[in-house]
């Protein structure tokens, strides 16, 4: 299996959940993802969290990526998860529950300052 390219490994993982295939993909790309994450967050522990998040997203999207013939190393560097602000800045994202409603409250339109 060592001679398989990324897409066949990804396809095998997507179809059969073959852990050896996924382990090989992680082994091939972990240094790339970690070094890019470390440059971005400048904290070794946060960079490890970024790596874990990236590979979790890869596992979830394996089938779609295998069908699209994506260049995996490029995708791994561009992937953005829902917690990228936390991973990049170390701060939690600002909660904006009104963003999921059809119309934001008036305070959201006027710089988030409620009128008296």
Order of alpha helices (4+ residues) and beta strands (2+ residues): alpha-alpha-alpha-alpha-alpha-alpha
